[in-house]
Amino acid sequence: MANFPTTARVVIIGGGAIGTSSLYHLAKAGWTDCVLLEKNELTAGSTWHAAGNIPTFSTSWSIMNMQRYSTELYRRLGEEVDYPMNYNVTGSVRLAHTKERMQEFERAAGMGRYQGMDIDMMQVSDFKDRYPFMETHDLAGGLYDPYDGDMDPSQLTQAFAKGARDMGAKIFRFTPATGVRRENNEWVVSTEKGEIRCEYVVNAAGYYAQRIGEWFIPYGGRRVPMMVMSHQYMLTDEISEIEEYTRENGKLPLLRDVDTSYYLRQEKTGLNLGPYERNCKAHWVTPDDPMPEDFSFQLYPDDLERLEYYIEDAMARVPLLGQTGINKVINGPIPYSPDGLPLIGPMPGVPNAFEACVFTFGIAQAGGAGKVLAEWVTEGQTEWDMWAVDPRRFTAHADRDYCIQKGMETYGHEYAMHFPHHEWPAGRDKKLSPNHARVLELGGVMGAYNGWERANWFAKDGDDTSEEATHTWERNGPWAVRVKEECEAVRDGVGVLDLPGFSRFYLRGEGAGDYLNSLIAGRLPKENRMTLAYFPDTRGRIVTEMSVLRNGEDDFTLITAAPAQWHDRDLLAKNLPEGVTLHDATDELSTLIVTGPKTRDLMANITDADLSLPWLSAQQAAVAGQEATLLRVSFAGELGWEIHAPAERMPEIYAAVLAGGAVPFGMFALNSLRIEKGYRGWKGDLSSDYTLLEASLKWFMQLDKDVAYPGQAALQSEAKAGRKKAFATLTIDAGDADAPYMSTIWQGDTVVGEVTSGAWGYRVDASIALAMVRADLATEGTALEVEIYGKRYAATVQADAPLWDPKNDRIRA
């Protein structure tokens, strides 16, 4: 073709709402030399049959940000690009059947108000005013979101496409991409019309994203973690009562009965009912149901039998629904990731490749997704921390079986509450500690961390370990007395935590030290010593935290959080110098945390190590006759060591530590212990929403470091101008629940900050929150309030030191 380009800066594969939004936002950022390829017509995938609901509600801070941005953009997009769009902002009513659901609504409403949205809680007496056709006798209350609405998905997609074309970007319909290859540090994308050489490729292929992803496996990629669900919604005939109501009042708000699991929306003068049924159906996962080469503008056969319960419940809720017939059934494919959130960001292990795919709520999120994707590509970083959707959050455990199990579980619980002590049961036991069987024998109640099974707490005979027992926002459940006992064992004696799955890398070779030094804000440790290292982005914000152990001049072991494995691997590998090697040893070793004031006595009986070496020292030693590395450090804030050893040798070490009298403790206890010490957690307290200075990490950075590092100039400017936020530890006169992530902090009627993590401290006997507050308020004694599930509780800023052992005497003993 004469007009078909041979080069582009970015090639996007997929022409739905997400692909066109990504193209539009790239062009808005000034990257107009971009091409979108669509194998059929625009919208031919999930977009064309999407219901088009556009909520802002979410209990994820970053997803709410994305959806809020979408609603703001959609209000002006039609005028900006001169394309007609029917965006119906009707508001929505969410129904709560229980106190627990009302607490969830309160939490989401608080987050929404912090983001500038006026979301209101509802009493049962309010419902008829908003939705007169509804039965309300069995409800506890609800939530009203005035920003909710709906839109024609095709209009949205075409508006993005027109806006992108008008700025100079190119769209080629009926032009399927057929493959990619890497040449001379560039991508070559093949099509039947020719090849396009480009810097960046974006997989925005919707429910075909896994097939496109296979092309990148030879270049370091993996199987895209996703599956495809069948989602049905049905449209009724016209209803005269709704027609009359609409004439006088406008459209009804969208109704969501989240405890039953469906939405009910006005469609013209009828209704649109869309359930998320527990007895759901996956497609294209069995040999007798293969994925077709092209499913453009196609649907599955109707399958209403599995929706009977939901239809009957909706008819009881809105009797008008039972007085009319079904006009049309839409049963189409919707892609699901294992946690139901999309994949937006760098493609794991693959240079200059990105993903913007696997959207379950693509119309609501398309605007925000395009913004985020464009920022990733053009700037290498995003305005908001977007770990919740980063493709690297799923690692090798997300195999085909896991994706199918979790996708079905997530779909069937689309509106489920995510309680703080609850663990979802599907897709478990993907990565096991060498001590797994022994941990279970000891009563371990397990949780999954990047696929690794770890004990959250240790139950005793008679304790309720049922899933139902965890369906509460309150701190106290069957686990509470055991967690208290575990914390006291660490405080008074010796505790041991079996901790498989630490992400672990070996960075070696001539120049490794110089390379690492150029990435971090602080100094490298001396040989056989370790330090915490912080990696800033160009704004001085926190990308990640790693423990750095220096084995030799150019020989380092880097240890980081379990979920950070692929994220931190890509960070280290991105500009790796010639002659420097990076090896991921995560699966090869395991770890025990042995900690408490009597730890030295226990260790003296099972190791030949020098136990007098100081805090942050490292040594090789035999432990229970097994070769191991001992690190003089403890995340629990007591005297202690981390024992790192080859996985196959760990059972004998664990047995010896237990025989020496150590009490096993779990992740719930560790979280309590670390919060008492003010130790930050990755992607909660430590995220790219905050700079190193805001996070009060001055002890781990050098503004005047003679080796330049990312963000150094930004941090120097911030130091001169003064930081806007500051890290603070709060104690709260809390009720039955501790402050969850992103709880709003108030001073009078002014929002002054947010909680980044919270828990009960059993050693200090208080509810604690680690927080970011307005910088002038981060002084000892400042009185504030923390909003916890809709109620405000008095809080006090504590001294800039750990609540427990503020001078660190115990850890240095």
C-alpha positions in Angstrom: 0.0 0.0 0.0 1.3 3.4 -0.9 0.1 5.1 2.3 1.1 2.2 4.6 3.8 3.4 7.0 7.1 1.6 7.3 8.1 3.3 10.6 6.4 4.6 13.6 7.4 5.5 17.2 4.7 3.3 18.7 2.5 0.6 17.2 -0.7 -0.3 19.2 -2.3 -3.7 18.4 -6.0 -3.6 19.0 -8.7 -1.1 18.1 -11.2 -1.2 21.0 -11.8 1.6 23.5 -8.5 0.9 25.3 -6.4 0.9 22.1 -7.9 4.1 20.7 -7.7 5.8 24.1 -4.0 4.9 24.3 -3.5 6.3 20.8 -5.4 9.5 21.7 -3.4 10.1 24.8 -0.1 9.4 23.1 -1.0 12.0 20.5 -2.0 14.4 23.3 1.4 13.9 24.8 3.0 15.0 21.5 3.7 11.5 20.2 1.8 11.7 17.0 3.9 9.3 15.0 1.9 6.4 16.3 0.0 3.7 14.5 -2.9 1.5 15.6 -3.6 -1.8 13.9 -7.1 -3.4 14.1 -7.7 -6.8 12.4 -11.4 -5.9 11.8 -13.5 -2.8 12.4 -12.9 -0.6 15.4 -14.8 -2.0 18.5 -15.1 -5.5 17.0 -14.0 -7.2 20.3 -15.4 -6.8 23.7 -16.1 -3.1 23.1 -19.0 -3.5 20.8 -21.1 -5.7 23.1 -20.1 -3.9 26.4 -23.0 -2.6 28.5 -21.1 0.7 28.7 -21.6 1.4 32.5 -19.2 4.0 33.8 -18.9 3.9 37.6 -16.3 5.8 39.7 -16.8 3.5 42.7 -13.8 1.3 43.6 -12.1 0.2 46.8 -8.8 0.5 45.0 -7.2 4.0 45.2 -5.6 3.8 41.8 -8.6 2.3 40.0 -10.8 5.0 41.5 -8.3 7.6 40.2 -8.5 6.0 36.7 -12.3 5.9 36.7 -12.7 9.4 38.1 -10.4 10.7 35.3 -12.5 8.8 32.7 -15.7 10.5 33.9 -14.1 13.9 33.9 -12.7 13.3 30.4 -15.9 11.9 28.9 -17.8 15.1 29.9 -15.7 17.2 27.6 -14.4 14.7 25.0 -17.2 15.0 22.5 -16.7 18.7 22.3 -12.9 18.5 22.2 -12.8 16.1 19.3 -16.1 17.3 17.6 -17.8 14.0 17.7 -21.3 13.3 19.0 -21.5 11.3 22.2 -24.4 10.3 24.3 -23.0 10.3 27.8 -25.8 9.7 30.3 -24.7 10.8 33.8 -27.6 9.3 35.8 -26.0 8.6 39.1 -26.2 5.2 40.8 -27.6 3.6 43.9 -25.7 0.7 45.5 -27.6 -1.4 47.9 -26.3 -2.8 51.2 -27.9 -5.8 52.9 -25.5 -5.8 55.9 -23.5 -3.6 58.3 -20.3 -4.9 56.7 -21.4 -3.7 53.3 -22.2 -0.3 54.7 -18.7 -0.2 56.2 -17.2 -0.9 52.8 -19.4 1.9 51.2 -18.2 4.3 53.9 -14.6 3.5 53.1 -15.1 4.0 49.3 -17.1 7.2 49.9 -14.2 8.5 52.0 -11.7 7.8 49.3 -14.0 9.4 46.7 -14.4 12.5 48.8 -10.6 12.7 49.1 -10.4 12.6 45.3 -12.9 15.5 45.1 -16.1 13.5 44.4 -19.2 14.1 46.4 -20.3 10.5 47.1 -23.2 10.2 49.6 -24.2 7.5 52.0 -27.9 6.6 51.9 -30.4 5.5 54.6 -33.2 3.1 53.6 -35.7 6.0 53.8 -33.7 7.7 51.0 -34.2 5.0 48.4 -37.7 5.7 47.2 -36.7 9.3 46.4 -33.9 8.1 44.1 -35.6 4.9 42.8 -39.4 4.8 43.4 -39.9 1.3 41.8 -37.7 -0.5 44.3 -38.6 -2.7 47.3 -36.5 -1.8 50.4 -37.7 -3.8 53.4 -34.6 -6.0 53.7 -31.9 -3.4 53.2 -29.4 -1.8 55.7 -28.7 1.3 53.6 -26.7 2.2 50.5 -24.5 4.6 48.6 -25.3 7.2 46.0 -22.7 8.1 43.4 -23.8 11.1 41.4 -21.0 10.6 38.8 -22.1 7.1 37.6 -23.5 6.8 34.2 -23.4 5.0 30.8 -22.3 5.6 27.3 -22.4 3.9 23.9 -19.1 2.1 23.7 -18.8 2.6 19.9 -19.3 6.3 20.2 -16.5 6.5 22.8 -14.1 4.5 20.7 -14.9 6.5 17.6 -14.4 9.8 19.5 -11.0 8.7 20.7 -10.1 7.5 17.1 -11.2 10.9 15.6 -9.3 12.8 18.2 -6.1 10.8 17.6 -6.4 11.0 13.8 -6.9 14.8 13.9 -3.6 15.1 15.8 -1.8 13.1 13.2 -1.9 9.5 14.5 -2.8 6.8 12.1 -5.4 3.9 12.4 -5.5 1.0 10.0 -8.6 -1.2 10.1 -8.8 -4.6 8.6 -5.1 -4.9 9.1 -4.3 -7.7 11.5 -0.8 -7.8 13.0 0.7 -11.2 12.2 3.9 -11.2 14.3 6.8 -9.3 15.8 10.5 -9.6 15.8 13.4 -7.7 17.5 16.1 -6.2 15.2 18.8 -3.6 16.2 17.0 -2.7 19.4 13.8 -2.0 17.5 10.6 -3.8 17.0 9.4 -4.9 13.6 5.6 -5.5 13.5 4.4 -7.7 10.5 1.1 -7.2 8.8 -0.3 -8.5 5.4 0.2 -4.9 4.1 3.8 -4.7 5.1 6.1 -4.3 8.1 6.4 -1.4 10.5 9.6 -0.7 12.3 9.0 1.0 15.7 10.5 1.8 19.1 7.6 0.6 21.2 4.8 -2.0 20.9 1.5 -2.0 22.9 -0.6 -5.1 23.3 -4.1 -3.7 23.5 -5.7 -6.8 22.0 -8.5 -7.4 24.6 -9.5 -11.0 24.8 -6.9 -11.9 22.1 -4.1 -10.4 24.2 -2.8 -13.8 25.2 -2.2 -14.8 21.6 -0.5 -11.6 20.8 1.6 -12.1 24.0 3.0 -15.4 22.6 4.9 -13.4 20.0 7.0 -11.8 22.7 8.0 -15.0 24.6 11.2 -15.4 22.6 12.3 -11.9 23.7 11.9 -12.5 27.4 8.1 -12.6 27.7 5.6 -14.9 29.4 2.1 -16.2 28.9 -0.3 -13.3 29.5 -2.1 -14.1 32.8 -5.8 -14.0 31.7 -8.8 -16.1 30.7 -12.2 -15.3 29.1 -15.6 -15.3 30.8 -19.0 -15.5 29.3 -21.0 -12.4 30.6 -24.7 -12.1 29.9 -27.0 -9.1 30.2 -30.6 -8.9 29.0 -32.7 -6.0 27.7 -36.4 -5.9 28.4 -39.3 -4.5 26.3 -40.5 -1.0 27.0 -42.1 -0.3 30.3 -44.8 2.4 30.4 -44.2 3.3 34.0 -40.5 4.0 33.2 -41.5 5.9 30.1 -43.7 8.2 32.2 -41.1 8.6 35.0 -38.5 9.5 32.4 -40.6 12.2 30.9 -41.0 13.9 34.2 -37.7 13.2 35.9 -35.1 12.0 33.4 -33.5 8.6 33.5 -33.4 6.4 36.6 -30.1 6.0 38.4 -28.3 2.8 37.8 -29.2 0.2 40.5 -26.6 -2.2 41.8 -27.5 -4.9 44.3 -24.0 -5.9 45.0 -24.8 -8.4 47.8 -26.9 -10.4 45.4 -24.5 -9.6 42.5 -26.2 -7.8 39.6 -26.8 -4.3 38.1 -30.1 -3.0 36.7 -29.9 0.0 34.4 -32.5 1.9 32.4 -32.1 1.2 28.7 -34.3 3.6 26.7 -37.6 3.0 28.5 -36.9 -0.6 29.5 -34.3 -2.2 31.7 -30.9 -3.8 31.3 -30.2 -6.6 33.9 -26.6 -7.8 34.2 -25.7 -10.5 36.8 -22.3 -11.8 37.9 -23.4 -15.3 38.7 -21.5 -17.7 41.1 -22.3 -20.6 38.7 -20.4 -18.8 36.0 -19.0 -20.1 32.7 -15.5 -19.7 31.2 -15.0 -20.0 27.5 -12.2 -21.2 25.3 -10.6 -23.2 28.1 -11.4 -26.8 27.0 -10.4 -28.8 23.9 -14.1 -29.0 22.8 -14.4 -25.2 22.9 -11.3 -23.8 21.1 -10.8 -20.1 20.7 -11.6 -19.1 17.1 -9.2 -17.2 15.0 -11.7 -14.3 14.7 -14.7 -13.7 16.9 -15.3 -10.1 15.8 -18.9 -8.9 16.3 -20.0 -12.3 17.5 -21.8 -13.6 20.6 -22.2 -16.9 22.5 -25.6 -18.6 22.5 -28.0 -17.5 25.3 -27.6 -19.4 28.5 -30.3 -18.0 30.9 -30.7 -21.0 33.1 -27.7 -20.2 35.2 -29.1 -16.7 35.8 -32.5 -17.8 37.1 -31.8 -17.0 40.7 -30.5 -13.5 39.9 -33.5 -12.7 37.6 -35.9 -13.8 40.3 -34.1 -11.7 42.9 -34.1 -8.6 40.7 -37.8 -9.0 39.9 -38.5 -9.1 43.7 -36.4 -6.0 44.1 -38.0 -4.1 41.2 -41.3 -5.7 40.4 -41.7 -3.8 37.2 -39.0 -6.1 35.8 -41.3 -9.1 36.1 -44.2 -7.3 34.3 -42.4 -7.2 30.9 -40.7 -9.5 28.5 -37.1 -10.0 27.5 -36.4 -8.3 24.3 -32.7 -9.3 23.7 -29.9 -11.2 25.4 -26.3 -10.3 25.0 -23.8 -13.1 25.9 -20.3 -12.1 25.0 -16.6 -12.7 26.0 -15.0 -10.6 28.7 -11.4 -11.0 29.6 -10.4 -11.5 33.2 -7.0 -11.3 34.9 -6.6 -13.4 38.1 -7.6 -10.5 40.3 -10.1 -8.9 37.9 -8.0 -5.8 37.3 -6.5 -4.9 33.9 -2.9 -5.2 32.8 -1.4 -1.7 32.1 2.3 -1.0 32.0 5.6 -2.6 31.0 5.4 -6.1 29.6 7.5 -8.2 32.1 10.9 -9.1 30.8 10.5 -7.5 27.4 12.2 -4.2 26.4 10.0 -1.4 25.1 6.9 -3.5 25.1 3.7 -2.6 27.0 0.3 -4.0 27.8 -3.0 -2.3 28.0 -5.3 -5.2 28.0 -7.6 -7.7 29.9 -10.1 -5.0 30.9 -13.3 -6.3 32.6 -14.7 -2.7 32.9 -13.0 -1.3 29.8 -15.5 1.5 29.1 -15.3 2.9 32.6 -11.6 2.7 32.7 -10.6 3.5 29.1 -10.0 7.2 29.6 -7.8 6.7 32.6 -6.1 3.6 31.1 -5.0 5.6 28.0 -3.6 8.4 30.2 -1.6 5.9 32.3 -0.4 3.9 29.3 0.8 7.1 27.5 2.7 8.1 30.7 4.4 4.8 30.9 5.5 4.9 27.3 6.5 8.6 27.0 7.9 9.2 30.5 8.7 5.8 31.9 6.6 6.6 35.0 3.0 7.5 35.9 1.4 10.4 37.8 -0.3 8.0 40.3 1.3 4.8 41.6 -0.3 2.1 39.4 1.0 -1.1 41.0 -2.6 -2.4 41.2 -2.7 -2.8 37.4 1.0 -3.3 36.7 1.4 -6.5 34.6 4.5 -7.5 36.7 2.3 -8.1 39.8 1.7 -11.7 38.4 4.8 -13.9 38.2 5.4 -17.5 37.3 2.6 -18.8 39.6 0.0 -17.3 37.3 -0.1 -20.4 35.0 -3.1 -21.5 32.9 -4.8 -23.4 35.8 -4.3 -20.4 38.2 -5.7 -17.9 35.7 -8.8 -20.0 35.0 -9.5 -20.7 38.7 -8.9 -17.1 39.8 -10.8 -15.6 36.9 -13.9 -17.7 37.6 -13.6 -16.9 41.3 -13.3 -13.2 40.7 -16.2 -13.1 38.2 -18.4 -15.0 40.6 -17.4 -12.5 43.4 -17.2 -9.4 41.2 -18.9 -7.3 43.9 -17.4 -9.1 46.9 -16.0 -7.3 49.9 -12.2 -7.7 50.4 -11.8 -8.1 54.1 -8.4 -7.5 55.6 -8.0 -11.0 57.1 -9.6 -13.0 54.3 -7.8 -15.2 51.8 -9.5 -16.3 48.6 -9.3 -20.1 48.3 -8.9 -20.6 44.5 -5.5 -21.0 42.8 -3.6 -21.9 45.9 -0.4 -23.9 46.7 1.4 -22.7 43.6 4.7 -22.0 45.4 5.5 -23.9 48.6 8.1 -23.4 51.2 10.4 -26.4 51.8 8.9 -26.3 55.4 5.3 -26.1 54.2 4.2 -29.5 55.6 5.8 -28.7 58.9 4.1 -25.3 59.1 0.7 -26.9 58.5 1.4 -29.4 61.2 2.1 -26.5 63.6 -1.3 -25.0 62.8 -0.3 -22.5 60.1 -3.3 -20.7 58.6 -2.0 -19.8 55.2 -2.0 -16.8 52.9 -0.6 -16.3 49.4 2.2 -13.8 48.7 3.1 -13.6 45.0 1.9 -17.2 44.9 4.1 -18.3 47.9 2.2 -19.9 50.8 3.1 -18.3 54.1 1.4 -18.7 57.5 -0.7 -15.7 58.4 -1.2 -17.0 62.0 -1.0 -20.3 63.9 -4.2 -21.8 65.1 -4.6 -24.1 68.1 -7.2 -26.8 68.6 -10.7 -25.4 68.7 -9.9 -22.2 66.9 -12.2 -21.3 64.1 -10.2 -21.3 60.8 -13.3 -21.1 58.5 -13.4 -18.7 55.6 -16.6 -17.3 57.0 -14.9 -16.2 60.2 -12.8 -13.7 58.2 -15.7 -11.9 56.8 -15.3 -8.8 59.0 -13.6 -5.5 59.0 -12.8 -5.7 62.7 -9.4 -6.6 64.1 -10.6 -9.2 66.5 -11.4 -12.6 65.1 -10.3 -16.1 66.0 -6.8 -15.0 65.0 -6.5 -12.1 67.4 -5.6 -13.9 70.6 -3.0 -16.1 68.7 -1.4 -13.1 67.0 -1.1 -11.4 70.4 0.6 -14.6 71.7 3.0 -14.7 68.8 4.0 -11.0 69.2 4.5 -11.6 72.9 6.7 -14.6 72.2 8.9 -12.4 69.9 8.9 -9.7 72.6 9.9 -12.0 75.5 11.6 -15.0 74.0 12.3 -16.2 70.5 10.0 -16.4 67.5 10.6 -18.0 64.1 8.9 -17.0 60.8 9.2 -19.3 57.8 9.5 -16.8 55.0 9.7 -18.3 51.5 9.7 -16.1 48.4 11.9 -13.2 49.2 12.8 -11.8 45.8 16.6 -12.3 45.5 19.0 -11.3 42.8 22.8 -11.6 42.3 24.4 -8.6 40.6 28.0 -9.4 39.7 30.8 -8.5 37.3 33.2 -5.7 36.8 31.3 -2.4 37.2 28.4 -3.8 39.2 29.2 -1.5 42.1 29.3 1.6 39.9 26.1 0.6 38.2 24.2 -0.1 41.4 25.5 3.1 42.9 24.1 5.1 40.0 20.6 3.8 40.7 20.3 4.4 44.5 20.0 7.6 46.6 22.3 6.4 49.3 25.7 4.8 49.7 26.7 1.2 49.0 27.7 -0.9 52.1 31.1 -2.2 52.8 32.0 -5.9 52.2 30.1 -8.3 54.4 27.7 -5.5 55.4 24.2 -4.7 54.3 22.0 -1.6 54.0 18.6 -0.5 52.8 18.8 1.1 49.4 16.1 3.3 47.8 15.7 3.6 44.0 14.1 7.0 43.0 12.5 7.9 39.7 13.3 11.2 38.0 10.9 13.0 40.3 12.6 11.7 43.4 9.7 9.4 44.1 10.1 5.9 45.5 10.3 3.2 42.8 11.4 0.4 45.1 13.4 -0.6 48.2 16.0 -3.3 48.4 18.3 -4.8 51.0 21.8 -4.7 49.5 24.4 -7.2 50.8 27.9 -6.7 49.5 29.8 -9.9 49.1 32.8 -8.4 47.3 33.9 -5.3 45.4 31.5 -6.1 42.5 29.5 -8.9 44.0 26.1 -8.1 45.5 23.0 -9.9 46.7 19.8 -7.8 46.5 16.8 -8.9 48.5 13.4 -7.4 48.0 9.6 -8.0 48.6 8.0 -11.1 47.3 5.6 -9.3 45.0 8.4 -7.1 43.6 10.2 -10.0 41.9 9.5 -9.1 38.2 9.2 -5.4 38.9 12.6 -5.1 40.5 14.2 -7.6 38.1 13.2 -5.3 35.2 14.4 -2.2 37.0 17.9 -3.8 37.5 18.1 -5.3 34.0 16.9 -2.3 32.0 20.3 -0.6 31.5 22.6 -3.4 32.6 26.2 -2.6 31.5 28.2 -5.1 29.5 30.1 -7.5 31.7 27.6 -7.2 34.6 25.3 -10.1 35.1 21.9 -10.3 36.9 20.7 -13.7 38.2 17.2 -14.2 39.8 17.8 -16.7 42.6 14.3 -16.3 44.2 13.4 -20.0 43.8 16.8 -21.3 44.9 16.9 -20.1 48.5 14.5 -19.7 51.4 14.6 -17.6 54.6 13.8 -17.9 58.3 13.4 -14.9 60.6 14.6 -15.8 64.0 14.1 -13.0 66.5 13.5 -12.1 70.1 15.7 -11.2 73.1 16.7 -14.8 73.7 17.7 -15.5 70.1 21.5 -15.4 70.7 21.2 -18.1 73.3 19.2 -20.3 70.9 21.5 -19.7 68.0 24.7 -20.4 70.0 23.5 -24.0 70.3 23.0 -24.6 66.5 25.6 -22.5 64.7 29.3 -21.8 64.6 28.7 -18.2 63.6 30.2 -15.2 65.3 27.1 -14.0 67.1 28.9 -10.9 68.4 29.0 -9.2 64.9 27.1 -6.0 64.9 23.7 -4.9 63.4 23.6 -5.1 59.6 26.6 -7.5 59.4 26.6 -10.6 57.2 28.5 -13.9 57.4 28.6 -17.4 56.0 28.2 -20.1 58.7 26.9 -23.6 59.4 23.5 -23.7 61.0 22.3 -27.1 62.2 25.1 -28.5 60.0 23.8 -26.7 56.9 25.6 -24.0 54.9 23.8 -20.7 55.3 24.1 -16.9 55.2 23.3 -15.1 58.5 22.1 -11.4 58.3 22.1 -9.5 61.5 18.7 -7.8 60.9 15.1 -8.2 62.0 12.0 -6.7 60.5 10.3 -7.4 63.8 12.4 -4.9 65.7 14.1 -7.3 68.2 17.5 -8.9 68.5 17.6 -11.4 65.6 19.0 -12.9 62.4 17.7 -13.7 59.0 18.9 -17.2 58.0 19.1 -17.6 54.2 19.9 -21.1 52.9 19.4 -23.3 49.9 15.8 -24.5 49.9 16.7 -28.1 50.2 18.7 -27.5 53.4 16.1 -25.4 55.1 14.0 -28.2 56.7 16.8 -29.2 59.0 17.5 -25.6 60.0 13.9 -25.0 60.8 13.6 -28.2 62.8 16.7 -27.1 64.9 15.3 -23.7 65.5 12.0 -25.1 66.7 13.7 -27.7 68.8 15.6 -24.8 70.4 12.4 -23.4 71.7 11.4 -20.8 69.1 7.7 -20.1 68.8 6.4 -20.0 65.2 4.7 -16.7 64.2 3.0 -15.5 61.1 2.6 -12.6 58.8 -0.2 -11.0 60.8 2.2 -10.8 63.8 5.1 -9.5 61.6 2.9 -6.7 60.3 2.0 -5.6 63.8 5.6 -5.8 64.9 7.0 -3.8 61.9 4.4 -1.1 62.2 5.3 -0.6 65.9 8.9 0.1 64.6 7.7 2.4 61.8 9.2 0.0 59.2 7.7 0.8 55.8 6.0 -1.7 53.5 6.5 -1.8 49.8 3.7 -0.3 47.7 1.8 0.8 50.8 4.1 3.1 52.7 6.7 3.0 49.9 5.1 3.9 46.6 5.7 6.3 43.7 3.1 8.6 45.1 5.7 9.8 47.5 9.2 11.2 47.3 12.1 10.0 49.4 12.0 13.2 51.4 8.2 13.0 52.0 8.8 9.4 53.2 11.3 10.7 55.8 14.1 8.5 54.3 16.8 11.1 54.7 19.1 8.6 56.6 19.1 6.5 53.4 20.0 9.2 50.9 22.6 11.8 50.0 21.4 15.0 48.4 25.0 15.9 47.5 26.1 12.4 46.4 29.0 12.7 44.0 27.6 10.0 41.8 24.4 11.2 40.0 21.3 9.2 40.5 17.7 9.5 39.1 15.8 12.3 40.8 18.8 13.8 42.6 18.1 17.3 41.2 14.4 17.0 42.0 15.2 16.0 45.6 17.6 18.9 45.9 15.0 21.3 44.7 12.4 19.8 47.1 14.8 20.1 50.0 15.2 23.8 49.3 11.5 24.5 48.7 10.3 22.3 51.5 8.3 19.0 51.2 4.6 19.2 51.0 3.9 15.9 52.8 5.7 14.1 55.6 5.7 10.6 57.0 4.2 10.3 60.5 3.3 7.6 63.0 -0.1 8.1 64.6 -1.8 6.4 67.5 -5.5 6.3 67.2 -8.3 6.0 69.8 -9.8 3.5 67.3 -12.9 1.4 67.8 -13.2 -2.2 66.7 -11.2 -1.8 63.5 -7.8 -0.4 62.6 -7.3 2.1 59.9 -7.1 0.6 56.4 -4.9 1.8 53.5 -5.9 5.3 52.2 -8.1 6.1 55.2 -8.6 9.9 55.2 -6.9 12.0 57.9 -8.6 15.2 59.0 -7.8 18.3 61.0 -11.2 19.9 61.7 -13.0 20.0 58.3 -9.8 19.9 56.3 -8.3 16.8 54.7 -4.6 16.8 55.6 -3.4 13.3 54.7 -3.9 9.6 54.3 -3.0 6.4 56.1 -0.6 4.2 54.3 -0.9 1.2 56.6 -2.4 0.4 60.0 -2.6 -2.3 62.6 -2.9 -3.0 66.3 0.5 -2.9 68.1 0.4 -5.7 70.7 3.7 -4.6 72.4 2.5 -1.0 72.8 -1.2 -1.8 73.2 -2.4 0.7 70.7 -4.0 1.1 67.2 -1.2 2.5 65.0 -1.2 4.1 61.6 1.7 4.9 59.4 0.7 8.0 57.4 1.4 10.8 55.1 0.3 14.2 56.4 0.7 17.8 55.5 4.3 18.6 56.4 3.6 21.2 59.0 1.5 18.7 61.0 4.1 16.0 61.3 5.2 17.1 64.7 4.8 15.2 68.0 1.6 15.9 69.8 -0.4 17.2 66.8 -4.1 16.2 67.2 -5.8 14.9 64.2 -8.7 12.5 63.3 -8.6 9.4 61.2 -11.7 8.3 59.3 -12.2 4.5 59.7 -15.2 3.1 57.8 -17.2 6.3 58.0 -16.4 7.3 61.6 -13.7 9.7 62.8 -11.4 8.8 65.6 -9.0 11.0 67.6 -5.4 10.5 66.6 -2.1 11.9 67.8 1.1 12.3 65.9 4.0 10.6 67.7 7.7 11.4 67.9 9.8 10.8 64.8 11.1 7.5 66.2 9.8 4.0 66.6 7.0 3.5 69.1 8.6 0.3 70.3 12.2 0.6 71.4 12.7 4.1 70.1 16.5 4.1 70.5 16.8 0.6 68.9 18.6 -0.8 72.0 16.9 -4.2 71.6 17.9 -4.8 68.0 21.5 -3.8 68.7 21.8 -5.8 71.9 
